[in-house]
Structure formats: structure tokens, C-alpha cells
Amino acid sequence: MAKIKIAELDINTDALIKATADVKKEIDSLKQAQKELTKNGETSSKQFVKNAADLKVLNSAYNSNVKA
């Protein structure tokens, strides 16, 4: 019985790892900014809310990359 190659998958893992590391750095940076805003009592500021929204998006992207 002959074997037939149906599909070949080539994933650029280096690019995925770099992108995931970049996202993680941004997450860490935003978390630090949130700590500073919290320390200064600015948890209701526009920047705090924007950072929180950005963190949700970045965490979602990070989790997707880690699962890939």
C-alpha cells in the first residue's frame, strides 16, 4: 500500500514566539502602569479604563498564542 501525502504544515514558530514575547512585555508594562495609577488613586481615570480594556485584548491574544 502506497502512502500519499495529503497536507504539509509549516508553522513559523520563531515568529510566534517573538510575537508572544512582545505581547507579554506590553502586558507587563500596562500592569505596572495600572499599579501606579492605583497607587495615585486614579482608578476612575480615562487612562486606567483604557489600560484595563487594552489588558483584556492583550491577555486574550497572549492566551491564543500560548495555545497555538
C-alpha positions, 0 to 999 in steps of 0.5 A, spaced: 500 500 500 502 506 497 502 512 502 500 519 499 501 525 502 495 529 503 497 536 507 504 539 509 504 544 515 509 549 516 508 553 522 513 559 523 514 558 530 520 563 531 515 568 529 510 566 534 514 566 539 517 573 538 510 575 537 508 572 544 514 575 547 512 582 545 505 581 547 507 579 554 512 585 555 506 590 553 502 586 558 507 587 563 508 594 562 500 596 562 500 592 569 505 596 572 502 602 569 495 600 572 499 599 579 501 606 579 495 609 577 492 605 583 497 607 587 495 615 585 488 613 586 486 614 579 482 608 578 476 612 575 481 615 570 480 615 562 487 612 562 486 606 567 479 604 563 483 604 557 489 600 560 484 595 563 480 594 556 487 594 552 489 588 558 483 584 556 485 584 548 492 583 550 491 577 555 486 574 550 491 574 544 497 572 549 492 566 551 491 564 543 498 564 542 500 560 548 495 555 545 497 555 538 
